[in-house]
Amino acid sequence: MLGAAFYKDRVVDQTPAPAVSLPKLGGGTLALQRGKVTVLDFWATWCQPCRATMPKIQRMYTEYQPKGVELLSVNTDDPGNDREIAVSEFLLSNRLTFPVALDDGSAQSGFKVANLPTLIVVGKDGKVAWRRIGALNDQDERDLRLTLDDAVR
């Protein structure tokens, strides 16, 4: 059943999340794991609102990873010979330490991501618990924190 519910002024989507498994920057694979709370952050190096959101994503990653929240940072830059170098340099120059997956378009398609940045929270039950399109403002960040706090209980 697809639908949305409102909880504490938040939209709770509850649609099943598609399976995602992507190559990890630097080697290996990053995958969406059922039974884990996961934040998916769809972004690109050229996207200014993405750049504005990245420090908040880094803080959230640092704070919530010890609580069992996974971050699936999904880079959507066009594939090319210099993509990995460009993404690595972007992360280094912005002091970002979270792991990054390189999307081939399958994750964007599966989650129906049309605009960047897009943040999605998938609950332990494998359903989308929260979605936000655009740069995070202070209210959005509070909303995301409430969602994550509820999800890890």
Secondary structure, DSSP 8 states (H G I E B T S, - for coil): ----EEETTEEE---B----EEEBTTSSEEE--TTSEEEEEEE-TT-HHHHHHHHHHHHHHHHHGGGTEEEEEEE-----TTHHHHHHHHHHHTT--S-EEE--SHHHHHTT--SSSEEEEE-TTSBEEEEEES---HHHHHHHHHHHHHHH-
